[in-house]
Amino acid sequence: MTAPAGRPERPERPELPEPPGPTTLLVIAKEPVPGRVKTRLTPPFTPDEAAQLAEAALYDTLQAVRAIPARRRVVVLDGRPGSWLPDGFDVRQQGAGGLDERLAAAFAGSTGPTLLIGMDTPQVTPQLLAPALDVGAWDDCDAWFGAAEDGGFWALGLAVPDPRLLRGVPMSTRRTGAAQRARLTAAGLRVRDLPPLRDVDTADDAERVAAAAPTGRFAATLARLTPVTGR
């Protein structure tokens, strides 16, 4: 469109970057090495195929995290970073011990409001994460909790990171999520909930998650592998 005669054209305003949010985002992840990740997918998938699916899940998860304003983005990693790691993330190595100790150590290394998610829910979107990352996310709220459909949890946010809230919680059971949420409420924390999501643990989980997020790399990888292996 041309400006009227005698009136100078108004220059377009450059798009300003979104200000960082008040919350640090942690993604706890494992390097997608065959034989070390997604072992419950084998069979029907081979260890190499399971690693490809793990890498795709991690990629989709990091893209969702990258798309939403955050004070800081950190991959808390077991292993070494690879080509799946986009710009804009710091990397910190996981601590030793069981999962409860490693999650506790991840929070111990953070200050201020912090939200931790895993790499097993590639259907996660910025919209799903937004309630826990908005400017007012921590008004009258001490913790955010995202239950997993298998009885665990896929997200945990703490206004004041306290590793004692995770140590000793029994992990990888059908009661893990309930036990972790009970730990929060027993500590007197005001808890808000994120929508429940399905973790990718089995081949059936993979099919359901891919159907829920058909445009992601995870769905594309699953579709590519399925015909090749005759499943």
Secondary structure, 3 states (H helix, E strand, C coil): CCCCCCCCCCCCCCCCCCCCCCCEEEEEEECCCCCCCCHHHCCCCCHHHHHHHHHHHHHHHHHHHHCCCCCEEEEEEECCCCCCCCCCCEEEECCCCCHHHHHHHHHHCCCCCEEEECCCCCCCCHHHHHHHCCCCCCCCCCEEEEEECCCCEEEEEECCCCHHHCCCCCCCCCCHHHHHHHHHHHCCCCEEEEEEECCCCCHHHHHHHHHHCCCCHHHHHHHHHHHHHCC
